[in-house]
């Protein structure tokens, strides 16, 4: 069953400060929920920097950005500070939410099979429904593409 057009699965995770955050906390706002493999790696840093650098546009449109990876709270805090991130990172250290959103995959890395998060972004509308899903995301230019699509939905 596709999530598209259906309510986004509810969850509660700890943010970079250890505070519990639920998806339902953001009802009434559009949400960019993006899953990424690992803090402070090249592609994930680029993706985070792009969302950071477009924050003024996102704020103007009333859009919330939530980044999710399996890294722990301490790693997220370090990543936020190192990159001056201005949005929330959520720790899915057990991988439960990643599995709920079907982004936990077996991947091949340097010839070895590993399990982890496949870079994927979900656009969630004010009512909590999934409006768009971006799979197999390439970091470069991704934030601009998402913002462009969101402009069509928000305005």
N, C-alpha and C positions, 0 to 999 in steps of 0.2 A: 504494500500500500504506500502510495506516495504521500509525503507530508504536505506537498503543495496544496494550498487552499484550506488546509486543516489547522486546528489549533496547534501551536508549537508545544512540544512536551514541556511540562513544568519541571523546574528543578530548583535546588538551593545549593549554593557552593560558597566557599570562603573567597574573599577578594584578597588583594595584595596586602591589606592591613589586617587580615584575619576576621573581618566582619562578614557575617552571613548575608548573602544576597540571593534573592529569588527572582526568577524571570517575571513573575507577577508584579514585582515592585515597579516595573517599568510599563505596566499597562497604561495606555493613553498616549504613549510615545512610540514612534517607529524605532525599532532596534536592529542594529547590525550585530548579529551574533556570529563571530568568526572563530573557527577552530584552527589551531596551528600546532605544528609538531613540538617545538622546543624553544624556550627562552634563549636569547642571545646567540642564535645561529643566524647565518647570513640572510637567508630568505625570510625568516620570521622577524628579524630586526627590520628589514626593508619594509615588510608589510605593516608592521607596527608604526614605523616612522611615517609612512604615507597616511595612515589614519590620523596620527598625531598632527601632521602638517595640514590636514584638511579640517581640523576640529572647528575652526571658525565657521566654515560652511555648514558643517553638521549641526553646530549650535543654532545657527540661523534657521535651519530647517526643523529644529527640535528633535534631532535624532541622537539616540544613545548608542555608543559602541561598547560591546562587551567582547573581550578576547578570552578564549578558553584553551588551556593546554593541560597536560598531565603534570606539569611542574608544580612544586609545592609553593606555599605562600611566601616563604623566604626568598625563593628564586624569583618569583613575580615581583616582589618588593625591589630586589636588586635590579631587575630588568627595567622596571618603571623609573627608578632613580637614574640608571645609566643612560637611558634614552629620553628622559624628561617626558614620559608618557602622560597624557592628560585624559585618559579614559581608564575604565576598570578592567583588570585582568582577574579571571576566576580560575581557581585551582581544582582540577578534576583528577586528583592524584590516584584515585581508584579506577578511573576510566568509565565510571557508570553513566555519566551524562554523554560522553562521547559515543558510547554504545547505544544509548537511547536515541541519539540523533544519527546513528548508523554511519559514523565517520571513523570508527576504530577499525583499522584494517591491517592485514598482513602486507608488509611492504618489503621490497628488496633494497638493501643498502650495501653497496660494495660487495655484492654477491651473496650476502647473508640475508636470511629471512628474519625480519623483526616485526613486532606488532606495535602499532602506534596510530596517532591521529593523522588522517589524510586531510590536507588543507582544504577546508570547505567553509563557505559563508552562507548564512541564512538571513534573509530580510523578513522581519516580523512586523506586521502592521499594528496599529493602535489597539486593535481588538485582540491581539495575540495570535493572529493567524499567519502562517508562513506564506509569503507572497512570492518569494523567489529563492532559488537554491543555486549556488555557484559551486560546482565540483571541480576537482583537479585544478585548483587555482594556481596561477603563476603570480608571484608577489608583485612584480613590477607593473604598475598601472592599475592594480586591482581596486584600490580605494577610489580612484577616479571613475572607474566603470560602475562601481556600486553606487556612488553618489549621483552619477548621471541617471541611473535607473531609478533611484529614490526620488529624484526631482519630479519624475513623471508620476510617481505614486502620491507624493505629498501635496503637490500643487494642484 
